[in-house]
Amino acid sequence: MSPFISHMAPALEEAHAAAARGEVPVGAVVVSPSGEVVARAGNRTRELNDPSAHAEVLAIRAACAAAGSERLPDHDIYVTLEPCPMCAMVISAARIRRLYYGAADPKSGGVAQGPRIFSHPQCHHVPEIYDGLCAEEAELLLKSFFAERR
């Protein structure tokens, strides 16, 4: 078994880029079975006038397009913030193998908080879940972003 290599750094880069665009600073990357980052995105809901343009959704769309498939078995996703319920369902529908995320989201999370999508009996696929990766950095970025706007 190969050693674990975190891909949170490029996800955090995407989150910083999102913040620079005035978007909520969340970033995501999709990683292939070989460990290659095949897609990356940050939130673009305001820029695209699209409430579904969350980092996870955009990264999964790009990865699916690159793979020529609506499913990404054996792919992993790294996200700086706990996915919301919508994003958790997209992760499930895409059959993502593993979800790694940074900061918990007590207000809008859908994995360990709130509706806990992957625990629902109608959820057809449950990824392996690993939380807390670079959580402090991701949380600080979010808190700083919102503090500047209040």
N, C-alpha and C positions, 0 to 999 in steps of 0.2 A: 504494500500500500504506500502510495506517495505521500510526502508530508503535506499538511494543510497549508495553503497559501491564501491569505485573505485578499480580496479584491475591493475592500472598502475604500482604499485611497482614490481610485477613479470615481467611485460613487460620491465621495466627499467633494471631489473636484466639480462634479456635475451639480451638487448642492450649492457650492459657492458660486458657480456660474448662474444658477437660477436666482440666487439672492441678488447678484449684480444686475439682473434683468428686472428686479422688482417682484419676482415670483417667490412663493414660499420655498425656502431652501431645502428641497428634498432631491436627492439624486439616486439613480439606480443603474446597475450594470447587469447584463446577462452574460453568463460564462458558459462556454461549450464544454463538452466532456473532456476535451484535451486541455482545458484550463485557459483558453483564449477568450478575451473579452470580445463578444460578437456584436454587442449593442450597448449603448449607453445613452442616458437621457436625464434631464432635470425637468422639474415642473414647468409647464408652459400654458397653464390654464388661462392666464390673462392675455398673453401674447396671441394665442390661437382662438381666444373667445370660445373655449371648449372646456366645460367642467370635467370632462373625462381625461383631459390631457395631463394626468399625473405621471410622474417619472416612471413608475413601474409599468403603466399601460403603454407609454411611448416606447420604452426599452423593449418590452415584449413584442409589440407590433413590429419594430425594426428587426428583432431577432427572428420572428416568424417569417417575415418577408425574405430575409437572408437565407433561411433554411428552406423556404418554399413549402412551409407546412404550418398548420394552425396549432400544432403541438410541439413542445420542446422537451421531450423526455430526456433525461440525463443532463439537462441544463440546470444551472443554479442561478439564483438572482440575489444580488446584494443591494440593500436599500438602506439609506441613512436613517429612516424613520419607520416605525411599525406600520405596515400597510393598513389602509382604511378597509372597510368591508368590500367596497367595489374592487379595489386592487387585489384583495385576498381572493375574491372570486375569479378574477382574471388569471391570477397565478395558478389557481386550481384548474381552470378550464384549459390552460396551456400545458398542464401536466408537468410543471416545473418540479425538478427533483428535490432541490434544497432551497430554503429561504434563509438568508442571513440578514439580520437587520440590526441597526444601531440603537437609537433612542426609543424608549417606550412612548406610546401616545395615549395617555389616559383619557383624553377628550374625544378623540376620533378614531382610535385604533380598532382594528377588527380581528386581530389575531389572539393576543393575550388579554385584551381589554374588550369592553363592549360585547358585541354579538359572538365573538370567538367563532368566526366563520368555519374554520377547519374542524371544529367540534360538532358542527351541525350535521344531522343525519342525511340531508340532501346534498352535502358536499361530496362530489364523486371522487376527488383526488386530494390527498393530504400530503404536502411536502414535508420533508424533515425540516425542523425549525431550530435555528440557532439565533439567540438574541444577545444584545449587549456589546456587539463588536463596535469599537470606537464610539460607544454611546456618549461619553462625556463631550467629545468634540462635536458630535452631531447635535446634542442637546444645547450646547453653548451657541452654536451657529443659529439654531432656531430661536433661542431666547434673545440673542442680540438683534436678530432681524425684527422680531416683534417689539422689542423695547424701543427701537429707533422709530417705530411707527405709532407709538402711543403718546 
